[in-house]
Amino acid sequence: MNTALFPDVVVNGENIPSAAIAAEAQNHTAPKDKPGIAWRKAAQALAIRALLLQEARRRGLVPDPIELAPGRFETEDESLIRALLDEALTIAPVTEDAVRAEWAKGPDRYRSAPLWDVSHILCACDPRDEEERAAAEVRAKALLTRLDGDAKGFAAAARESDCDSKASGGHLGQLGPGDTVPEFEAALRSLTEGTISAAPVLSRHGWHIIRLNATAPGQVLPYETVHPKIAQALEKAAWAKASRDFVETLAQGAKITGSSLAPI
């Protein structure tokens, strides 16, 4: 007898259609060569959802959707699950001792944002245009070869940049997290002070040659400043653990086929 690649998922007699799992799978990541992982994650998520909705109805809870944002409301299912968790979970208040103990594990984890003094050379192109992107890359690589890691010659080479910063040797000034596009910032974070990117970096604007002139690491923040953030993180972690424990309790008394609630 052949075993179905993606068997039906049934939770306490309630069938979860394959179409629903396929739709949910789009919300879960998986390696390109292992699409089955996304399916298993989706099946698990919907099995947990079914367990929670069944328990909410068993308790006689009634949906009362709240407004999440202007004009956007919870669905009735989301409302039921929220009401169930509010009723079923008891989270102990986060104590001052717990916050201080978490902070003491590594006060240097809590810092202000770093600042980077940055210069760049831009070979502009539309990355969606294959021919234009390739031509700009050739030009960027030629500039990089000419520099040969010589940071001193950067300002002169920057005269050929397609960015207005060429008037100041490619200097962009001081940047912080979120001040540039993600791909540029990711490359910037990999550089050490005084170095140039080993290869051109592609962003939505084109190819960049990036120089990190100097860096100012964020300062360690005082305990009083980070206290609310730590307390919020501890409360969130406690809520997540209580939710997992509650789902495990429901699963122990349930009959589930076609899916496992074990970590994937």
C-alpha positions, 0 to 999 in steps of 0.5 A, a space after each residue: 500500500 502506498 503512503 500518501 506524500 501529504 496525508 490528510 490532517 485530522 484533529 479530533 475528527 475534524 478534517 483539515 483540507 489539503 487546500 487549506 494546508 497548501 495555502 498556509 504553506 506559503 507563510 512558512 519558510 523551507 529550503 528550496 529543495 525541501 518543500 515538504 518542510 513548509 507543508 509540515 509546518 503549515 499542517 502543524 500550524 493548522 492542527 494547533 489552530 484547530 485544537 485551540 478553536 475546539 477548546 474555545 468552543 468547548 468552553 462556550 467562548 463567543 467571538 468578539 473581534 477587536 480593531 487591530 488597526 484603523 479599519 482592520 478587525 480580527 477574524 472570529 477565529 482570531 478573536 476566539 483564540 485570543 479569548 481562550 488564551 486570555 482565559 487559560 493562561 496565567 502569567 506571573 508578573 515580571 519581578 524586578 529581581 528577574 529583570 536585574 538578573 537578566 540584565 546582569 547576564 551581559 549589560 553590554 548586550 544593551 547598547 545604543 545604535 552604532 554609527 558608521 562613517 561611510 563613503 561609496 561609489 555607485 554604478 547605477 542601474 536597474 537590477 531588474 534589467 539583466 543587460 544593464 545590471 551586467 554592464 554596471 557590474 563590469 564597470 564597478 569591478 573595473 573601478 574596484 580593481 583599479 583601487 586594489 584595496 587602496 583606500 587613499 585613492 577612493 576619493 579620486 575614483 569616486 569622481 566616476 560615481 553616479 551618486 551626488 556624493 561624488 562631489 565630496 569624494 563619495 562621502 555619505 557622512 555618518 549612518 546608523 542602522 536603517 539609514 540605508 537599504 538592507 543590502 547596503 547595511 549588511 555589507 557595511 556591517 561586514 567591513 572593518 574600519 578603513 577597509 573597502 568591500 571586497 566585491 561590488 554590492 548590489 542594491 536596488 540602486 545599482 552596484 556599490 563599492 563601499 568604504 568604512 572610514 570609521 565606526 563608533 560602536 554604540 554605548 552601553 545603556 544604563 540599566 534604567 533605560 533598558 529596564 522596560 525593554 528587558 521586562 517586555 522581553 521576559 513577559 513575552 517569553 513567559 507568555 510564549 512558554 505558557 502558550 506552548 505548554 497549554 497546546 501540549 496539554 491539549 494535544 495530549 488529550 487529542 487524537 491527531 493524525 497526519 501531523 506531528 506537533 514535535 518541533 520541525 
